[in-house]
Amino acid sequence: MQISNSVESKLRELASHGKTLNCYIYDTREMRNKIIHLTDIMPAGVEVFYAMKANPHAAFLAAALEADAKGIEIASLGEAEKAVAAGFDASRLIYTGPGKSVEELTWAVEHSLRTVHIESLTEAHRLNGIAAAAGKTQDILLRINADFDIHEAQTTFSGGSKKFGVDEEKLSSVLPQILALGALNFRGLHVYAASGVLKVSDLLKNCELVFGMAKQIEADFEGVLCDTIDFGGGFGVDYLESEHDFDPQAYADGLKALIEQYGFAGRTFFLELGRYLAADSGWFCTEILDIKDSRGKKQVICAGGINHFRRPAALAINHPLAIVRLNREKMFDGQETIRDESVYFGGPLCTGADKLANDVYVEAADIGDIAIFSLAGAYGLTMSNIEFLSHERPEEIVLS
């Protein structure tokens, strides 16, 4: 893995201060470029939202605003307030996720969010009561737990028993009840089958199945139009550096063909992208505090572990790794080093689950060097066990 000169230069500057180094470095230029590119290549009607759960840092919200993303996908009141504070009008927010509280739904109605995505009949009745009491009508999408999934995806959100949405086979009984709620305005569907998909054909198959579902609903329910469809996100990131990057142009071309095939021109389609936009705008950088041989395998102990970067352990993957060599003087003869070997990286926590990487090849590393885990801009610090053992929170440094 190659790291940019600006990132390495910043790390060497920080290391010169003498304090143990443990931080995130962000450079959101790539994120802005991706939003602009996607907006340019997608067919008419496709709107790109930033799913801020990937990284709620102000720099990422600013990047989305500067790149003219259509809006922000939120999943909590806290996210809503951060998005508005960053400059997004509440009318540019779409609210997804199960278990929305009365307070959250009340805020959504009071601030006239673009859409609220209903996950159950209970949520529909709760939102309807709030909107009716306020004398308002709230636009909604109905989230469907489709009866299909994408088998090769990193994470699946449909098929089988799921906490997300209404089971597809229950639509015939549930949808009429939602349509009867006078303070809700049904606009269409939210079907998010999977996350972390690298094969364009898989996501396009999801789009085709969703279009078929929309057609069937319109045939079964007179006067009902699914004029808005949210595909979720799903664009994958090649964490293994296997040279199989997701191809957004192929997706755009395929989606355009499907829109024409189904006669869906003039409708609106949401893409709520988080990981794909944010991942390569961040690096987790942590100092190597110890190296020891344990029964024939080197154990590398870093200043930060799953308390600061939980994702590799949670998803059982290795992120791309680089070492910034600082050539610090050895403390004693026989001090362990790493030379051309596969090793384990962990943090300072008192748990065997504290894994940053395993069986990862390292050409050379010494105590005092800096381990850099790339593609850490999405689901980095905020996904982590920050309070575990009460270590100092890592600094978040924004380059641009």
RADAMO-V830722 format. One record per helix or strand. SS is the DSSP state (h for helix, s for strand). FROM is the first residue (numbers start at 0). TO is the last residue. If there is no record, write none. Layout:
BEGIN
[[SS,FROM,TO] [SS,FROM,TO]]
END
This chain:
BEGIN
[[h,4,14] [s,21,25] [h,28,40] [s,45,50] [h,51,53] [h,57,65] [s,70,73] [h,76,84] [h,89,91] [s,92,94] [h,101,109] [s,114,117] [h,120,132] [s,137,144] [s,154,155] [s,165,166] [h,167,178] [s,183,189] [s,193,194] [s,196,196] [h,199,219] [s,227,229] [s,234,234] [h,247,261] [s,267,272] [h,274,280] [s,281,293] [s,296,301] [h,310,314] [s,320,323] [s,337,345] [s,354,364] [s,369,372] [h,380,382] [h,387,389] [s,394,397]]
END
